[in-house]
Amino acid sequence: SLVPLFINAETGQLRPGTLTMGARSDTYYEYLLKQWIQSGKKEKKFRDWFQASMAGVQRHLLRHSQPSQLMFIGEEMESRKFYPKMDHLVCYLPGTLALGVHNGLPKKYMTIA
């Protein structure tokens, strides 16, 4: 699923906070898929974590603008309030999803890409 931006330096545990696909978290999600591919698709945990993350995106961050119905990925703040801001660093996501489909992940990801 989605992970918050920060880790507690003393405990190593994730700290509750903002959920975003943009700055300071984009690389994590991008490399879940790439680690699976680079492992020869043997390290299935990376694929599973990527797919769980994409389910979290659809559940928490994916919205459509009004009235145009344009799809965008926003952010969820620590308060669990949705913030309709699509960070510019989310631009990697369509290509990453297409790469996943090219490597055997479900074609449903292309509806987001």
Helices and strands as residue ranges (DSSP letters): H 26-38, H 44-56, I 57-61, E 62-64, E 71-73, E 75-76, E 82-83, G 88-92, H 93-102, G 107-111
